[in-house]
Amino acid sequence: MTVDDVVDSISNDDCLDDLNDVADDADLQIKEEPTITDNTKSSKMIKRRPIEDIRAKKELMLRMKRTKEKLNKLKERDKTDRPIVTLVKKKTHVDKEYNAINNAITMIECSYVCPFFTIYSDYYCIYCKEMFTDADALRAHTLTHDPVTYKDVMDAKKNVLVDIDRIDCRLCQANIDNIDSLKCHLTKIHGKIINEETSNEFLKFKLRTGKMSCTECGRSFNFFQALRKHMAEHFGTYICDVCGAHYFEERLLTFHKKIHNPKDVKSFSCSECGKIFKSKKSRYLHIAKIHRNEPAYSCNKCDEVFFSYHLRYKHKIEEHGEHRVFPCENCDKVYNSRKSLREHNRKSHLLLLKHECSQCERKFYLPSQLKDHMTSHTGERNFRCEYCGKSYPRLKSLKVHMDSHNTEKRYKCGLCAASYTQLNNFKNHMKSKHQSMENGSQFS
């Protein structure tokens, strides 16, 4: 069989490799053999091969050239002979986030749901940024704003938070119990456009003083911040692939994943003292407060800046009229900060007394209280008055004593001419001298 017959018989791609091998072998065979010098003749006389061999060699080279050309044509045909892909027109992309925002705007404008935002566990009016700790006060205040302006103040990048204590329609007198009923009512009765394929337009809460329950599963929480964090378990779209924790924002998930790999946890050290911090903000506040003596806590309602959170807190109450009242659910005590209420609950109701005296087995909430108590066993009096030399076992007792050296007698009896520098002495006077009078009850 000739080389042409081999090429003509090629019908599939499997033969191409074999044909390439044949061509390579042929190339090896047609190489010219080295000329042989005839020693018996003159060195200039070269013995030549017969003419028939030369012609056969040229003919073989032409055939191989044609074979390679056919191989190239077959390869080109293989590239072009591919199956035709049918193009299918995709459906128009539906922007779920856009529809969710439009749905939220429509429902807030047409109902009594109360939009708000939070910083920690404080509630803020979405329209004017005024702060509230009482949910009823927040709802009453929000009604003074026109809901049509909501779209001008909303932040599309953040989750929409709404209180659904009241969902009634603003356009008519209809009483509505849930968000699904509100959507149906607004579309059928008032002709509003609500995208039915979109849900979870906002995070729904029923704000209460004290414990609050999740509107999805009923689980209770003592503070709003804990409830909001829990809502990510229902609606968070960023999920940890290690432990399954849910988050609303990608940055929170990224920060969470570092706990699974301690090597990824970044620390920020102070260049002045070497103290380590977990965030740049904490380091900045430390440097501004400790090393540079600069104010770093700014008021969100004016341009004032303060050296501490507590000074800013006091400023908001005195200058901007913010009222923070945190009543205890277990007794009649009322506090002006959430921290004070938390400390009260732990100490008085939960009885988290971890510090026990080794002498009498009394327990205390703070280690400093245990330390003061131990002086009753040791008899130590380490706090001495610089005026009269009297010593006391506790700093508090010394401070009370120091008032006796104050020439100003602040506590004056309204029933006689007696006056005192210490409140305890004044109370004792009222009990001993004016026991039958009820006026002293206001100091008890």
HUGISUL-V685538 format. One record per backbone hydrogen bond with DSSP energy under -0.5 kcal/mol. CO is the residue of the C=O (numbers start at 1). NH is the residue of the N-H. If there is no record, write none. Layout:
[[CO:NH] [CO:NH]]
This chain:
[[2:6] [3:7] [4:8] [5:9] [7:10] [12:15] [13:16] [13:17] [14:18] [15:19] [16:20] [17:21] [18:22] [19:23] [20:24] [21:25] [22:26] [23:27] [24:28] [25:29] [26:30] [28:31] [35:37] [36:47] [37:39] [38:41] [42:45] [44:46] [45:38] [47:36] [50:54] [51:55] [52:56] [53:57] [54:58] [55:59] [56:60] [57:61] [58:62] [59:63] [60:64] [61:65] [62:66] [63:67] [64:68] [65:69] [66:70] [67:71] [68:72] [69:73] [70:74] [71:75] [72:76] [73:77] [74:78] [75:79] [76:80] [77:81] [80:82] [84:86] [85:87] [93:95] [94:96] [95:99] [96:100] [97:101] [98:102] [99:103] [100:104] [101:105] [102:106] [103:107] [104:108] [105:109] [106:110] [107:111] [110:170] [110:171] [113:115] [114:163] [115:126] [116:161] [117:124] [119:122] [122:119] [123:132] [124:117] [125:129] [130:125] [132:123] [133:135] [134:138] [135:139] [136:140] [137:141] [138:142] [139:143] [141:144] [142:145] [145:147] [146:149] [147:150] [148:151] [149:152] [149:153] [150:153] [150:154] [154:156] [155:158] [159:161] [160:203] [161:116] [162:164] [162:205] [163:114] [168:112] [174:169] [174:176] [176:167] [178:182] [179:183] [180:184] [181:185] [182:186] [183:187] [184:188] [185:189] [185:190] [186:192] [192:194] [194:196] [195:198] [202:204] [203:162] [205:164] [205:207] [208:210] [212:221] [214:218] [219:214] [221:212] [223:227] [224:228] [225:229] [226:230] [227:231] [228:232] [229:232] [230:233] [231:234] [231:235] [232:236] [237:239] [238:247] [240:244] [245:240] [247:238] [249:253] [250:254] [251:255] [252:256] [253:257] [254:258] [255:258] [256:259] [257:260] [257:261] [258:261] [261:264] [262:265] [267:269] [268:277] [270:274] [275:270] [277:268] [279:283] [280:284] [281:285] [282:286] [283:287] [284:288] [285:289] [286:290] [286:291] [287:291] [287:292] [288:294] [296:298] [297:306] [304:299] [306:296] [306:297] [308:312] [309:313] [310:314] [311:315] [312:316] [313:317] [314:318] [315:319] [315:320] [316:320] [316:322] [317:321] [322:324] [323:325] [325:327] [326:335] [333:328] [335:326] [337:341] [338:342] [339:343] [340:344] [341:345] [342:346] [343:347] [344:348] [344:349] [345:349] [345:350] [346:352] [351:353] [352:354] [354:356] [355:364] [357:361] [362:357] [364:355] [366:370] [367:371] [368:372] [369:373] [370:374] [371:375] [372:375] [373:376] [374:377] [374:378] [375:379] [382:384] [383:392] [385:389] [390:385] [392:383] [394:398] [395:399] [396:400] [397:401] [398:402] [399:403] [400:403] [401:404] [402:405] [403:406] [405:407] [407:409] [408:410] [410:412] [411:420] [418:413] [420:411] [422:426] [423:427] [424:428] [425:429] [426:430] [427:431] [428:432] [429:433] [429:434] [430:434] [434:437] [438:441] [439:442] [440:443] [441:444]]
